[in-house]
Amino acid sequence: MLSWAITFLIIALIAAVLGFGGIAGTAVGIAKILFFVFIVLFVIALVFNRRTPTA
């Protein structure tokens, strides 16, 4: 999912350089959403995959 966020960010940067403001804004919005979803899923995975030490 992080790769999708980076892909949309690169698309947004290229579109901004070429002057396509609407496409760049949309791509940045999608990249932000995907990035935050990735962060939430990452934190959830860290919390639920904790192992208890065996005594």
PQR file of N, CA, C, O and H, with PARSE charges and radii, in Angstrom:
ATOM      1  N   MET A   1       0.824  -1.188   0.000 -0.4000 1.5000
ATOM      2  CA  MET A   1       0.000   0.000   0.000 -0.0000 2.0000
ATOM      3  C   MET A   1       0.869   1.252   0.000  0.5500 1.7000
ATOM      4  O   MET A   1       0.508   2.268  -0.595 -0.5500 1.4000
ATOM      5  N   LEU A   2       1.998   1.174   0.661 -0.4000 1.5000
ATOM      6  CA  LEU A   2       2.901   2.319   0.673 -0.0000 2.0000
ATOM      7  C   LEU A   2       3.415   2.602  -0.733  0.5500 1.7000
ATOM      8  O   LEU A   2       3.630   3.758  -1.098 -0.5500 1.4000
ATOM      9  H   LEU A   2       2.292   0.349   1.144  0.4000 1.0000
ATOM     10  N   SER A   3       3.610   1.555  -1.517 -0.4000 1.5000
ATOM     11  CA  SER A   3       4.077   1.761  -2.897 -0.0000 2.0000
ATOM     12  C   SER A   3       3.024   2.493  -3.727  0.5500 1.7000
ATOM     13  O   SER A   3       3.370   3.288  -4.601 -0.5500 1.4000
ATOM     14  H   SER A   3       3.436   0.616  -1.221  0.4000 1.0000
ATOM     15  N   TRP A   4       1.737   2.230  -3.462 -0.4000 1.5000
ATOM     16  CA  TRP A   4       0.678   2.954  -4.171 -0.0000 2.0000
ATOM     17  C   TRP A   4       0.698   4.432  -3.801  0.5500 1.7000
ATOM     18  O   TRP A   4       0.518   5.290  -4.664 -0.5500 1.4000
ATOM     19  H   TRP A   4       1.456   1.583  -2.752  0.4000 1.0000
ATOM     20  N   ALA A   5       0.916   4.732  -2.530 -0.4000 1.5000
ATOM     21  CA  ALA A   5       0.972   6.123  -2.089 -0.0000 2.0000
ATOM     22  C   ALA A   5       2.137   6.851  -2.755  0.5500 1.7000
ATOM     23  O   ALA A   5       1.997   7.992  -3.197 -0.5500 1.4000
ATOM     24  H   ALA A   5       1.062   4.034  -1.829  0.4000 1.0000
ATOM     25  N   ILE A   6       3.274   6.189  -2.822 -0.4000 1.5000
ATOM     26  CA  ILE A   6       4.443   6.798  -3.474 -0.0000 2.0000
ATOM     27  C   ILE A   6       4.190   6.976  -4.962  0.5500 1.7000
ATOM     28  O   ILE A   6       4.588   7.986  -5.541 -0.5500 1.4000
ATOM     29  H   ILE A   6       3.388   5.262  -2.463  0.4000 1.0000
ATOM     30  N   THR A   7       3.530   6.003  -5.589 -0.4000 1.5000
ATOM     31  CA  THR A   7       3.210   6.107  -7.012 -0.0000 2.0000
ATOM     32  C   THR A   7       2.315   7.314  -7.291  0.5500 1.7000
ATOM     33  O   THR A   7       2.572   8.074  -8.225 -0.5500 1.4000
ATOM     34  H   THR A   7       3.206   5.182  -5.118  0.4000 1.0000
ATOM     35  N   PHE A   8       1.266   7.495  -6.485 -0.4000 1.5000
ATOM     36  CA  PHE A   8       0.379   8.635  -6.687 -0.0000 2.0000
ATOM     37  C   PHE A   8       1.094   9.951  -6.401  0.5500 1.7000
ATOM     38  O   PHE A   8       0.800  10.963  -7.037 -0.5500 1.4000
ATOM     39  H   PHE A   8       1.057   6.878  -5.726  0.4000 1.0000
ATOM     40  N   LEU A   9       2.022   9.950  -5.458 -0.4000 1.5000
ATOM     41  CA  LEU A   9       2.790  11.160  -5.187 -0.0000 2.0000
ATOM     42  C   LEU A   9       3.666  11.523  -6.377  0.5500 1.7000
ATOM     43  O   LEU A   9       3.772  12.699  -6.727 -0.5500 1.4000
ATOM     44  H   LEU A   9       2.260   9.128  -4.941  0.4000 1.0000
ATOM     45  N   ILE A  10       4.284  10.550  -6.994 -0.4000 1.5000
ATOM     46  CA  ILE A  10       5.115  10.808  -8.176 -0.0000 2.0000
ATOM     47  C   ILE A  10       4.253  11.291  -9.329  0.5500 1.7000
ATOM     48  O   ILE A  10       4.645  12.209 -10.050 -0.5500 1.4000
ATOM     49  H   ILE A  10       4.198   9.595  -6.710  0.4000 1.0000
ATOM     50  N   ILE A  11       3.087  10.688  -9.514 -0.4000 1.5000
ATOM     51  CA  ILE A  11       2.164  11.141 -10.558 -0.0000 2.0000
ATOM     52  C   ILE A  11       1.764  12.592 -10.312  0.5500 1.7000
ATOM     53  O   ILE A  11       1.689  13.389 -11.248 -0.5500 1.4000
ATOM     54  H   ILE A  11       2.769   9.942  -8.928  0.4000 1.0000
ATOM     55  N   ALA A  12       1.509  12.931  -9.052 -0.4000 1.5000
ATOM     56  CA  ALA A  12       1.128  14.304  -8.713 -0.0000 2.0000
ATOM     57  C   ALA A  12       2.261  15.276  -9.011  0.5500 1.7000
ATOM     58  O   ALA A  12       2.018  16.365  -9.531 -0.5500 1.4000
ATOM     59  H   ALA A  12       1.570  12.283  -8.292  0.4000 1.0000
ATOM     60  N   LEU A  13       3.477  14.905  -8.694 -0.4000 1.5000
ATOM     61  CA  LEU A  13       4.613  15.791  -8.965 -0.0000 2.0000
ATOM     62  C   LEU A  13       4.814  16.006 -10.456  0.5500 1.7000
ATOM     63  O   LEU A  13       5.069  17.130 -10.890 -0.5500 1.4000
ATOM     64  H   LEU A  13       3.674  14.021  -8.271  0.4000 1.0000
ATOM     65  N   ILE A  14       4.701  14.949 -11.240 -0.4000 1.5000
ATOM     66  CA  ILE A  14       4.851  15.072 -12.691 -0.0000 2.0000
ATOM     67  C   ILE A  14       3.721  15.916 -13.271  0.5500 1.7000
ATOM     68  O   ILE A  14       3.961  16.765 -14.130 -0.5500 1.4000
ATOM     69  H   ILE A  14       4.494  14.036 -10.887  0.4000 1.0000
ATOM     70  N   ALA A  15       2.498  15.692 -12.811 -0.4000 1.5000
ATOM     71  CA  ALA A  15       1.361  16.473 -13.306 -0.0000 2.0000
ATOM     72  C   ALA A  15       1.503  17.945 -12.927  0.5500 1.7000
ATOM     73  O   ALA A  15       1.138  18.822 -13.711 -0.5500 1.4000
ATOM     74  H   ALA A  15       2.303  15.002 -12.114  0.4000 1.0000
ATOM     75  N   ALA A  16       2.030  18.227 -11.732 -0.4000 1.5000
ATOM     76  CA  ALA A  16       2.211  19.617 -11.316 -0.0000 2.0000
ATOM     77  C   ALA A  16       3.263  20.305 -12.171  0.5500 1.7000
ATOM     78  O   ALA A  16       3.101  21.469 -12.538 -0.5500 1.4000
ATOM     79  H   ALA A  16       2.327  17.515 -11.096  0.4000 1.0000
ATOM     80  N   VAL A  17       4.337  19.598 -12.489 -0.4000 1.5000
ATOM     81  CA  VAL A  17       5.392  20.182 -13.325 -0.0000 2.0000
ATOM     82  C   VAL A  17       4.863  20.474 -14.722  0.5500 1.7000
ATOM     83  O   VAL A  17       5.233  21.480 -15.329 -0.5500 1.4000
ATOM     84  H   VAL A  17       4.468  18.652 -12.191  0.4000 1.0000
ATOM     85  N   LEU A  18       4.003  19.603 -15.235 -0.4000 1.5000
ATOM     86  CA  LEU A  18       3.467  19.789 -16.587 -0.0000 2.0000
ATOM     87  C   LEU A  18       2.282  20.748 -16.622  0.5500 1.7000
ATOM     88  O   LEU A  18       1.794  21.078 -17.703 -0.5500 1.4000
ATOM     89  H   LEU A  18       3.703  18.786 -14.743  0.4000 1.0000
ATOM     90  N   GLY A  19       1.814  21.198 -15.469 -0.4000 1.5000
ATOM     91  CA  GLY A  19       0.768  22.200 -15.433 -0.0000 2.0000
ATOM     92  C   GLY A  19      -0.651  21.672 -15.298  0.5500 1.7000
ATOM     93  O   GLY A  19      -1.607  22.428 -15.468 -0.5500 1.4000
ATOM     94  H   GLY A  19       2.210  20.930 -14.591  0.4000 1.0000
ATOM     95  N   PHE A  20      -0.804  20.414 -15.001 -0.4000 1.5000
ATOM     96  CA  PHE A  20      -2.133  19.841 -14.827 -0.0000 2.0000
ATOM     97  C   PHE A  20      -2.514  19.928 -13.348  0.5500 1.7000
ATOM     98  O   PHE A  20      -2.325  18.971 -12.597 -0.5500 1.4000
ATOM     99  H   PHE A  20      -0.027  19.799 -14.863  0.4000 1.0000
ATOM    100  N   GLY A  21      -3.043  21.059 -12.941 -0.4000 1.5000
ATOM    101  CA  GLY A  21      -3.322  21.313 -11.534 -0.0000 2.0000
ATOM    102  C   GLY A  21      -4.389  20.415 -10.941  0.5500 1.7000
ATOM    103  O   GLY A  21      -4.240  19.943  -9.814 -0.5500 1.4000
ATOM    104  H   GLY A  21      -3.197  21.836 -13.551  0.4000 1.0000
ATOM    105  N   GLY A  22      -5.464  20.170 -11.677 -0.4000 1.5000
ATOM    106  CA  GLY A  22      -6.551  19.343 -11.163 -0.0000 2.0000
ATOM    107  C   GLY A  22      -6.124  17.908 -10.939  0.5500 1.7000
ATOM    108  O   GLY A  22      -6.450  17.306  -9.916 -0.5500 1.4000
ATOM    109  H   GLY A  22      -5.586  20.554 -12.592  0.4000 1.0000
ATOM    110  N   ILE A  23      -5.396  17.365 -11.893 -0.4000 1.5000
ATOM    111  CA  ILE A  23      -4.912  15.989 -11.770 -0.0000 2.0000
ATOM    112  C   ILE A  23      -3.903  15.886 -10.632  0.5500 1.7000
ATOM    113  O   ILE A  23      -3.904  14.911  -9.879 -0.5500 1.4000
ATOM    114  H   ILE A  23      -5.131  17.855 -12.724  0.4000 1.0000
ATOM    115  N   ALA A  24      -3.047  16.889 -10.509 -0.4000 1.5000
ATOM    116  CA  ALA A  24      -2.044  16.879  -9.443 -0.0000 2.0000
ATOM    117  C   ALA A  24      -2.720  16.922  -8.069  0.5500 1.7000
ATOM    118  O   ALA A  24      -2.324  16.196  -7.157 -0.5500 1.4000
ATOM    119  H   ALA A  24      -3.045  17.681 -11.120  0.4000 1.0000
ATOM    120  N   GLY A  25      -3.725  17.762  -7.927 -0.4000 1.5000
ATOM    121  CA  GLY A  25      -4.436  17.853  -6.650 -0.0000 2.0000
ATOM    122  C   GLY A  25      -5.136  16.565  -6.284  0.5500 1.7000
ATOM    123  O   GLY A  25      -5.117  16.149  -5.126 -0.5500 1.4000
ATOM    124  H   GLY A  25      -4.046  18.352  -8.668  0.4000 1.0000
ATOM    125  N   THR A  26      -5.751  15.936  -7.261 -0.4000 1.5000
ATOM    126  CA  THR A  26      -6.436  14.666  -7.018 -0.0000 2.0000
ATOM    127  C   THR A  26      -5.440  13.580  -6.632  0.5500 1.7000
ATOM    128  O   THR A  26      -5.686  12.812  -5.702 -0.5500 1.4000
ATOM    129  H   THR A  26      -5.766  16.274  -8.202  0.4000 1.0000
ATOM    130  N   ALA A  27      -4.320  13.514  -7.341 -0.4000 1.5000
ATOM    131  CA  ALA A  27      -3.306  12.501  -7.042 -0.0000 2.0000
ATOM    132  C   ALA A  27      -2.706  12.704  -5.655  0.5500 1.7000
ATOM    133  O   ALA A  27      -2.432  11.733  -4.949 -0.5500 1.4000
ATOM    134  H   ALA A  27      -4.120  14.137  -8.097  0.4000 1.0000
ATOM    135  N   VAL A  28      -2.501  13.949  -5.264 -0.4000 1.5000
ATOM    136  CA  VAL A  28      -1.974  14.228  -3.923 -0.0000 2.0000
ATOM    137  C   VAL A  28      -2.984  13.796  -2.869  0.5500 1.7000
ATOM    138  O   VAL A  28      -2.603  13.223  -1.848 -0.5500 1.4000
ATOM    139  H   VAL A  28      -2.723  14.738  -5.837  0.4000 1.0000
ATOM    140  N   GLY A  29      -4.252  14.058  -3.100 -0.4000 1.5000
ATOM    141  CA  GLY A  29      -5.289  13.635  -2.157 -0.0000 2.0000
ATOM    142  C   GLY A  29      -5.327  12.129  -1.988  0.5500 1.7000
ATOM    143  O   GLY A  29      -5.431  11.625  -0.869 -0.5500 1.4000
ATOM    144  H   GLY A  29      -4.562  14.523  -3.930  0.4000 1.0000
ATOM    145  N   ILE A  30      -5.242  11.415  -3.093 -0.4000 1.5000
ATOM    146  CA  ILE A  30      -5.239   9.951  -3.031 -0.0000 2.0000
ATOM    147  C   ILE A  30      -3.994   9.450  -2.308  0.5500 1.7000
ATOM    148  O   ILE A  30      -4.070   8.518  -1.507 -0.5500 1.4000
ATOM    149  H   ILE A  30      -5.157  11.824  -4.001  0.4000 1.0000
ATOM    150  N   ALA A  31      -2.848  10.067  -2.590 -0.4000 1.5000
ATOM    151  CA  ALA A  31      -1.604   9.657  -1.938 -0.0000 2.0000
ATOM    152  C   ALA A  31      -1.680   9.867  -0.427  0.5500 1.7000
ATOM    153  O   ALA A  31      -1.209   9.027   0.339 -0.5500 1.4000
ATOM    154  H   ALA A  31      -2.786  10.823  -3.241  0.4000 1.0000
ATOM    155  N   LYS A  32      -2.269  10.980   0.002 -0.4000 1.5000
ATOM    156  CA  LYS A  32      -2.402  11.236   1.443 -0.0000 2.0000
ATOM    157  C   LYS A  32      -3.293  10.196   2.103  0.5500 1.7000
ATOM    158  O   LYS A  32      -2.961   9.673   3.166 -0.5500 1.4000
ATOM    159  H   LYS A  32      -2.651  11.662  -0.621  0.4000 1.0000
ATOM    160  N   ILE A  33      -4.421   9.895   1.476 -0.4000 1.5000
ATOM    161  CA  ILE A  33      -5.348   8.911   2.033 -0.0000 2.0000
ATOM    162  C   ILE A  33      -4.676   7.547   2.145  0.5500 1.7000
ATOM    163  O   ILE A  33      -4.771   6.891   3.182 -0.5500 1.4000
ATOM    164  H   ILE A  33      -4.691  10.320   0.612  0.4000 1.0000
ATOM    165  N   LEU A  34      -3.994   7.116   1.079 -0.4000 1.5000
ATOM    166  CA  LEU A  34      -3.338   5.816   1.104 -0.0000 2.0000
ATOM    167  C   LEU A  34      -2.227   5.764   2.144  0.5500 1.7000
ATOM    168  O   LEU A  34      -2.027   4.739   2.796 -0.5500 1.4000
ATOM    169  H   LEU A  34      -3.917   7.649   0.236  0.4000 1.0000
ATOM    170  N   PHE A  35      -1.502   6.876   2.301 -0.4000 1.5000
ATOM    171  CA  PHE A  35      -0.420   6.916   3.287 -0.0000 2.0000
ATOM    172  C   PHE A  35      -0.967   6.753   4.698  0.5500 1.7000
ATOM    173  O   PHE A  35      -0.415   5.990   5.490 -0.5500 1.4000
ATOM    174  H   PHE A  35      -1.664   7.709   1.772  0.4000 1.0000
ATOM    175  N   PHE A  36      -2.043   7.460   5.020 -0.4000 1.5000
ATOM    176  CA  PHE A  36      -2.596   7.360   6.371 -0.0000 2.0000
ATOM    177  C   PHE A  36      -3.245   5.998   6.622  0.5500 1.7000
ATOM    178  O   PHE A  36      -3.196   5.486   7.741 -0.5500 1.4000
ATOM    179  H   PHE A  36      -2.491   8.080   4.376  0.4000 1.0000
ATOM    180  N   VAL A  37      -3.849   5.410   5.592 -0.4000 1.5000
ATOM    181  CA  VAL A  37      -4.394   4.058   5.741 -0.0000 2.0000
ATOM    182  C   VAL A  37      -3.253   3.080   6.005  0.5500 1.7000
ATOM    183  O   VAL A  37      -3.382   2.186   6.842 -0.5500 1.4000
ATOM    184  H   VAL A  37      -3.889   5.825   4.684  0.4000 1.0000
ATOM    185  N   PHE A  38      -2.134   3.245   5.295 -0.4000 1.5000
ATOM    186  CA  PHE A  38      -0.976   2.390   5.513 -0.0000 2.0000
ATOM    187  C   PHE A  38      -0.458   2.518   6.946  0.5500 1.7000
ATOM    188  O   PHE A  38      -0.147   1.514   7.588 -0.5500 1.4000
ATOM    189  H   PHE A  38      -2.028   3.971   4.616  0.4000 1.0000
ATOM    190  N   ILE A  39      -0.366   3.746   7.443 -0.4000 1.5000
ATOM    191  CA  ILE A  39       0.126   3.967   8.802 -0.0000 2.0000
ATOM    192  C   ILE A  39      -0.800   3.296   9.821  0.5500 1.7000
ATOM    193  O   ILE A  39      -0.324   2.653  10.756 -0.5500 1.4000
ATOM    194  H   ILE A  39      -0.618   4.561   6.921  0.4000 1.0000
ATOM    195  N   VAL A  40      -2.110   3.440   9.649 -0.4000 1.5000
ATOM    196  CA  VAL A  40      -3.066   2.829  10.581 -0.0000 2.0000
ATOM    197  C   VAL A  40      -2.946   1.310  10.552  0.5500 1.7000
ATOM    198  O   VAL A  40      -2.922   0.671  11.604 -0.5500 1.4000
ATOM    199  H   VAL A  40      -2.497   3.962   8.889  0.4000 1.0000
ATOM    200  N   LEU A  41      -2.871   0.730   9.366 -0.4000 1.5000
ATOM    201  CA  LEU A  41      -2.744  -0.720   9.267 -0.0000 2.0000
ATOM    202  C   LEU A  41      -1.421  -1.207   9.856  0.5500 1.7000
ATOM    203  O   LEU A  41      -1.367  -2.278  10.460 -0.5500 1.4000
ATOM    204  H   LEU A  41      -2.890   1.249   8.511  0.4000 1.0000
ATOM    205  N   PHE A  42      -0.363  -0.430   9.685 -0.4000 1.5000
ATOM    206  CA  PHE A  42       0.933  -0.781  10.247 -0.0000 2.0000
ATOM    207  C   PHE A  42       0.887  -0.802  11.773  0.5500 1.7000
ATOM    208  O   PHE A  42       1.414  -1.721  12.400 -0.5500 1.4000
ATOM    209  H   PHE A  42      -0.406   0.440   9.194  0.4000 1.0000
ATOM    210  N   VAL A  43       0.258   0.209  12.369 -0.4000 1.5000
ATOM    211  CA  VAL A  43       0.151   0.270  13.830 -0.0000 2.0000
ATOM    212  C   VAL A  43      -0.714  -0.879  14.349  0.5500 1.7000
ATOM    213  O   VAL A  43      -0.388  -1.491  15.366 -0.5500 1.4000
ATOM    214  H   VAL A  43      -0.170   0.955  11.860  0.4000 1.0000
ATOM    215  N   ILE A  44      -1.806  -1.171  13.657 -0.4000 1.5000
ATOM    216  CA  ILE A  44      -2.661  -2.287  14.059 -0.0000 2.0000
ATOM    217  C   ILE A  44      -1.897  -3.602  13.995  0.5500 1.7000
ATOM    218  O   ILE A  44      -2.027  -4.439  14.888 -0.5500 1.4000
ATOM    219  H   ILE A  44      -2.071  -0.674  12.831  0.4000 1.0000
ATOM    220  N   ALA A  45      -1.108  -3.789  12.957 -0.4000 1.5000
ATOM    221  CA  ALA A  45      -0.314  -5.006  12.829 -0.0000 2.0000
ATOM    222  C   ALA A  45       0.712  -5.107  13.948  0.5500 1.7000
ATOM    223  O   ALA A  45       0.953  -6.197  14.467 -0.5500 1.4000
ATOM    224  H   ALA A  45      -1.002  -3.109  12.231  0.4000 1.0000
ATOM    225  N   LEU A  46       1.315  -3.996  14.323 -0.4000 1.5000
ATOM    226  CA  LEU A  46       2.280  -4.017  15.424 -0.0000 2.0000
ATOM    227  C   LEU A  46       1.607  -4.380  16.743  0.5500 1.7000
ATOM    228  O   LEU A  46       2.166  -5.141  17.533 -0.5500 1.4000
ATOM    229  H   LEU A  46       1.120  -3.111  13.901  0.4000 1.0000
ATOM    230  N   VAL A  47       0.433  -3.853  16.982 -0.4000 1.5000
ATOM    231  CA  VAL A  47      -0.256  -4.104  18.248 -0.0000 2.0000
ATOM    232  C   VAL A  47      -0.707  -5.553  18.345  0.5500 1.7000
ATOM    233  O   VAL A  47      -0.536  -6.175  19.393 -0.5500 1.4000
ATOM    234  H   VAL A  47      -0.020  -3.235  16.340  0.4000 1.0000
ATOM    235  N   PHE A  48      -1.273  -6.099  17.293 -0.4000 1.5000
ATOM    236  CA  PHE A  48      -1.830  -7.445  17.359 -0.0000 2.0000
ATOM    237  C   PHE A  48      -0.797  -8.545  17.177  0.5500 1.7000
ATOM    238  O   PHE A  48      -1.095  -9.709  17.445 -0.5500 1.4000
ATOM    239  H   PHE A  48      -1.413  -5.594  16.442  0.4000 1.0000
ATOM    240  N   ASN A  49       0.401  -8.214  16.732 -0.4000 1.5000
ATOM    241  CA  ASN A  49       1.419  -9.244  16.529 -0.0000 2.0000
ATOM    242  C   ASN A  49       2.432  -9.293  17.662  0.5500 1.7000
ATOM    243  O   ASN A  49       3.499  -9.888  17.513 -0.5500 1.4000
ATOM    244  H   ASN A  49       0.643  -7.268  16.514  0.4000 1.0000
ATOM    245  N   ARG A  50       2.112  -8.681  18.781 -0.4000 1.5000
ATOM    246  CA  ARG A  50       3.011  -8.759  19.929 -0.0000 2.0000
ATOM    247  C   ARG A  50       3.001 -10.170  20.488  0.5500 1.7000
ATOM    248  O   ARG A  50       1.956 -10.805  20.626 -0.5500 1.4000
ATOM    249  H   ARG A  50       1.245  -8.198  18.902  0.4000 1.0000
ATOM    250  N   ARG A  51       4.187 -10.632  20.800 -0.4000 1.5000
ATOM    251  CA  ARG A  51       4.296 -11.979  21.375 -0.0000 2.0000
ATOM    252  C   ARG A  51       4.579 -11.853  22.861  0.5500 1.7000
ATOM    253  O   ARG A  51       5.366 -11.012  23.294 -0.5500 1.4000
ATOM    254  H   ARG A  51       5.037 -10.116  20.687  0.4000 1.0000
ATOM    255  N   THR A  52       3.932 -12.690  23.618 -0.4000 1.5000
ATOM    256  CA  THR A  52       4.176 -12.666  25.057 -0.0000 2.0000
ATOM    257  C   THR A  52       5.384 -13.539  25.352  0.5500 1.7000
ATOM    258  O   THR A  52       5.521 -14.622  24.783 -0.5500 1.4000
ATOM    259  H   THR A  52       3.293 -13.373  23.267  0.4000 1.0000
ATOM    260  N   PRO A  53       6.257 -13.078  26.232 -0.5600 1.5000
ATOM    261  CA  PRO A  53       7.443 -13.891  26.540  0.2800 2.0000
ATOM    262  C   PRO A  53       7.049 -15.132  27.355  0.5500 1.7000
ATOM    263  O   PRO A  53       6.211 -15.074  28.254 -0.5500 1.4000
ATOM    264  N   THR A  54       7.673 -16.228  27.010 -0.4000 1.5000
ATOM    265  CA  THR A  54       7.395 -17.467  27.739 -0.0000 2.0000
ATOM    266  C   THR A  54       8.311 -17.542  28.958  0.5500 1.7000
ATOM    267  O   THR A  54       9.505 -17.254  28.874 -0.5500 1.4000
ATOM    268  H   THR A  54       8.354 -16.275  26.279  0.4000 1.0000
ATOM    269  N   ALA A  55       7.749 -17.920  30.052 -0.4000 1.5000
ATOM    270  CA  ALA A  55       8.538 -17.943  31.294 -0.0000 2.0000
ATOM    271  C   ALA A  55       9.089 -19.307  31.580  0.5500 1.7000
ATOM    272  O   ALA A  55       9.774 -19.498  32.584 -0.5500 1.4000
ATOM    273  H   ALA A  55       6.779 -18.153  30.120  0.4000 1.0000
TER
END
